[in-house]
Structure formats: C-alpha cells, structure tokens
Amino acid sequence: MARKVAADGQYRWHDEKFASQLGLAPQFDLASNAASPVFICDEYHEICRSGSGLVMDEHARLRAQLQSTDCQQRATATEQLCQAGPDAAWAAVDLVVASGDEPLVREWAVEALEMLGPPPVEAQPQLTELVDSSMPLQAYWAVTLLGRLGALAKSSQPALVSVLTTSPDPATRERAAWALGEIGASSNDARAALEKAAKSGEPRLARLATTALQQLKP
C-alpha cells in the first residue's frame, strides 16, 4: 500500500497496484515533506490541494474509472460502489448509466442500485432525462430512483406519466405507476394515466396503479 498525506496530518491509503492500473505514478510532494509517495492524478482525475497536502478525490477517481474503455476497470468501480452500500448515493446517476453496460459491469451496478436508497436531490434532473433511455434497465432504475425521492421528485411527473403511457417495457411502466404514487403525483395527467393503467389487462400494472391512486390526495 502507498500512503497519501492529507493536510490534517491523517494518512489516507490507496492501493499502489490499482493506482498503477489507472496510470497514476507515485510522486513526492516536497511541500508536505512527506517521506512516502502520493499519487498524482493524470488529466482524467482531480486533485484536491489543501494546505500542504495532496488528496485524490475518490469520487472523481471512481467516476473516471467508470468511463474507462476497459470493461474490467468499470466493473471494479461498480463493485466498489456496491460495497459502499447507501454511501454510494452520490454516484446514483453513474450507476444508472452503468446498468446499461456490459454484463459484468451491469450486475454490480444493479446490485449497488438495489441497496442505494434515495439519491441526492441534485441528481433529479439527470435521472428525469434517463427515464427516456432506449435501454430498458437504465429507464427502469431512473424511474425507481425518482420514486425513492418521494415528493422531492414531483417536478418529474410529466416524464413519469410519459413512461407509464408509452414505454414498451412492462417492468418500466409498472415502476412508473409505483413512482407516481410515491411522489404523490398531483397533476390531472398523472391521475388520468393511473386510472387508465388501473383498468389495464396487465394484472401487476393494474394493481400498482390502483395502489398509487389510493396514495394520491383527492
């Protein structure tokens, strides 16, 4: 393991072999008088400089790895996010995008999303765009995370209504019905779409839409 020295005097650790795979070379930060090497980021990564120390932004590191052309690198990043559990919420959008990746990456991304909990509110605009993804799994998880935001995602109602009424994927339509109930949809279009879905010949969709209508205020 190689040591990175933070300005507060605490040591932060990073796997030397893993850093090498990312193309990060160990260097010495003369300003900090550190005897151990720190890893200096290349143009695809961020450095956070505070006082005399250099600390790699772990979020930026994982995001850069998710954009690697190497499938194994992307899989490693999604596995690490999966292991972080709910603490990986900051990467909600990245994980939704990864759910449309190669099987090795997708499996870890989906497992991470299952444990994620609500995403950050600031992720809502990007998640709203992703509900229209041509990749069913991406759309499904974007809808799911909006539902987990609850009332904070009310401005996403039009997008969710569109998914409910036009998506070719049954699982995504069902999730949209559920999400509209979770966010407390208030628009006439949302209610009309749910009422139509509740009369659908698709039993699961009809059940979810009926439950969602019961959640809405009169």
ZIHU-V108346 format. One record per pair of residues at least 24 apart in sequence whose ideal C-beta (glycine too) atoms are under 8 Angstrom apart, sorted by sequence separation. I is the first residue (numbers start at 1). J is the second residue. If there is no record, write none. Layout:
I&J ; I&J
This chain:
2&26 ; 5&29 ; 29&53 ; 74&98 ; 88&112 ; 92&116 ; 139&163 ; 161&185 ; 173&197 ; 14&39 ; 29&54 ; 124&149 ; 128&153 ; 131&156 ; 160&185 ; 191&216 ; 82&108 ; 93&119 ; 119&145 ; 127&153 ; 153&179 ; 157&183 ; 161&187 ; 190&216 ; 5&32 ; 74&101 ; 75&102 ; 78&105 ; 81&108 ; 82&109 ; 89&116 ; 92&119 ; 110&137 ; 118&145 ; 128&155 ; 132&159 ; 156&183 ; 181&208 ; 185&212 ; 63&91 ; 66&94 ; 74&102 ; 81&109 ; 84&112 ; 88&116 ; 89&117 ; 92&120 ; 113&141 ; 121&149 ; 124&152 ; 128&156 ; 131&159 ; 139&167 ; 147&175 ; 157&185 ; 161&189 ; 165&193 ; 174&202 ; 177&205 ; 5&34 ; 62&91 ; 75&104 ; 79&108 ; 82&111 ; 86&115 ; 89&118 ; 116&145 ; 119&148 ; 124&153 ; 127&156 ; 131&160 ; 140&169 ; 143&172 ; 154&183 ; 157&186 ; 158&187 ; 161&190 ; 164&193 ; 173&202 ; 71&101 ; 75&105 ; 78&108 ; 82&112 ; 85&115 ; 86&116 ; 89&119 ; 90&120 ; 93&123 ; 118&148 ; 119&149 ; 132&162 ; 139&169 ; 153&183 ; 154&184 ; 157&187 ; 160&190 ; 164&194 ; 174&204 ; 178&208 ; 181&211 ; 182&212 ; 186&216 ; 3&34 ; 5&36 ; 59&90 ; 63&94 ; 66&97 ; 71&102 ; 74&105 ; 78&109 ; 81&112 ; 85&116 ; 86&117 ; 89&120 ; 92&123 ; 96&127 ; 106&137 ; 110&141 ; 113&144 ; 117&148 ; 118&149 ; 121&152 ; 124&155 ; 128&159 ; 131&162 ; 132&163 ; 140&171 ; 144&175 ; 147&178 ; 152&183 ; 154&185 ; 158&189 ; 165&196 ; 174&205 ; 177&208 ; 181&212 ; 184&215 ; 185&216 ; 186&217 ; 59&91 ; 62&94 ; 66&98 ; 72&104 ; 113&145 ; 116&148 ; 118&150 ; 124&156 ; 131&163 ; 140&172 ; 143&175 ; 147&179 ; 150&182 ; 151&183 ; 154&186 ; 157&189 ; 161&193 ; 170&202 ; 173&205 ; 177&209 ; 180&212 ; 181&213 ; 184&216 ; 3&36 ; 5&38 ; 71&104 ; 75&108 ; 82&115 ; 93&126 ; 97&130 ; 100&133 ; 136&169 ; 139&172 ; 143&176 ; 146&179 ; 150&183 ; 151&184 ; 157&190 ; 164&197 ; 178&211 ; 181&214 ; 182&215 ; 184&217 ; 2&36 ; 3&37 ; 4&38 ; 71&105 ; 78&112 ; 93&127 ; 96&130 ; 148&182 ; 149&183 ; 150&184 ; 170&204 ; 174&208 ; 178&212 ; 181&215 ; 2&37 ; 3&38 ; 4&39 ; 92&127 ; 100&135 ; 136&171 ; 140&175 ; 144&179 ; 147&182 ; 170&205 ; 177&212 ; 181&216 ; 2&38 ; 99&135 ; 136&172 ; 143&179 ; 147&183 ; 2&39 ; 93&130 ; 100&137 ; 146&183 ; 99&137 ; 100&138 ; 22&61 ; 99&138 ; 97&138 ; 14&56 ; 22&64 ; 96&138 ; 99&141 ; 7&50 ; 12&55 ; 22&65 ; 6&50 ; 7&51 ; 7&52 ; 8&53 ; 96&141 ; 131&176 ; 7&53 ; 95&141 ; 96&142 ; 6&53 ; 5&53 ; 7&55 ; 4&53 ; 5&54 ; 6&55 ; 96&145 ; 4&54 ; 4&55 ; 22&73 ; 4&56 ; 21&73 ; 92&145 ; 18&76
